[in-house]
Amino acid sequence: MDPIALAAIVLVGTIVIGIVFSVPIAVSIGLGSFFAAIVLLDVEKAALVSSQRLFTGINSFTLLAIPFFVLAGVLMNTGGIAGRLIDAAKVLVGRTPASLANTNVVANAMFGAVSGAAVAAAAAIGTVMTPRMKEEGYDPKWSAAVNVASAPAGMLIPPSNTFIVYSLVSGASISALFMAGVIPGMIWAGACILVVLLTYRRFSTPQPPSSVTFSEALLVIWRAVPSLLMIVVVIGGIVSGIFTATESSAIAVVYCLVLGFAYRTIGVSDLPKALLDAARTTAIIMLLVGVSTALSFVMSFSHIPQAVSDGLLGLTDSPQVILFLMMIILLLVGTFMDPTPAILIFTPIFLPIVTSFDMSPVHFGTMIVYALSVGVITPPVGNVLFVGARVAGMGIEPVVGKLIWFLLALVGGLLLVIYVEPLSLWIPEMLGLLGD
């Protein structure tokens, strides 16, 4: 058999077998890349090349933004931010039907934006909102589904670690990607609110819309402003060119520390645990980045991206159909693979195809991040789904049953993001970021 074809079979086969037997995805990718490299080279050269690629993959100044943003998210999660954001969200949507459910959606979008982590949002907001919604007569299974479905909005609204990873692989501007995610993130939250408004009567006892006086509303919003101001400082600094994404991530950590100390919700004794939690998450991400760099080398050497490109273009020459097929593939991949490794694996395969018909890498970035974000709330391995169900005190099966309509609405939002290009590019184009 041709060595290149054999290497491709070994690579794909090792990764698939690893996933089937629940081997950590980073280990599966690393072993698959190494075994495939042995087929293409000898053992000694394969070991040398794999180790070099692993090191060079994480030896990036841009990637320093990830541990800092992760630490900022951990500090936000433990710093008493969730309650203030929930109160602010309730002021904003308190007069709508099913106001508490809509509050959950808006609070998740806010918290996800300031923390950059869907899991943290589902845990922090769900912990506060679940008992409140139960007291007001909402079906606990439906309440959990609302929390789970809305948590990933923060993966699109900047700052977003997933966009940083995509930028590393694609070479697209981080600032442009951050701004491109704003409207898709709002579409995600809007899709969840739409489903809430259409279904809430079946799963709740209708409550009169809550009302507060103007002065009370101002006070609640004022208490949440310092937390939301972090987004303005971080994103405003990046877009204006005052500092880079990496520098902004360090500023975010300092800002979260100052805020936590000011609120007296973070003490010096809390810092070791926060640093340890951030280090664990960062280690997983960096290992994935490193082994995926070795994977990219093997795929390029064995012409796998070219083979996939030829296969798709052989089926049709319609960009619309190709994008739809990519969407289906990404949605399926997202059901068993986390966004970070999926981005690292599929961006080198799909990006040359979409750029061949003049699709912007920034636009494609919003598509792939949105599609893979759906996966984090989809069984069998959606981590946000598991966290949201655990916070609600139940298994995932009852939650999935109530999650179906949200998933359909979110896929509808994904189709909008894919086929209506200005939804992604209008803001970065208006700010002059697409020429970066």
Secondary structure, 3 states (H helix, E strand, C coil): CCHHHHHHHHHHHHHHHHHHCCCCHHHHHHHHHHHHHHHHCCHHHHHHHHHHHHHHHHCCCHHHHHHHHHHHHHHHHHCCHHHHHHHHHHHHHCCCCCHHHHHHHHHHHHHHHHHCCHHHHHHHHHHHHHHHHHHCCCCHHHHHHHHHHHHHHHHCCCCCHHHHHHHHHHCCCHHHHHHHCHHHHHHHHHHHHHHHHHHHHHHCCCCCCCCCCHHHHHHHHHHHHHHHHHHHHHHHHHHHCCCCHHHHHHHHHHHHHHHHHHHCCCCHHHHHHHHHHHHHHHHHHHHHHHHHHHHHHHHHHCCHHHHHHHHHHHHCCCHHHHHHHHHHHHHHHHCCCCHHHHHHHHHHHHHHHHHHCCCCHHHHHHHHHHHHHHHCCCCCCCHHHHHHHHHCCCCHHHHHHHHHHHHHHHHHHHHHHHHCCHHHHHHHHHCCCCCC
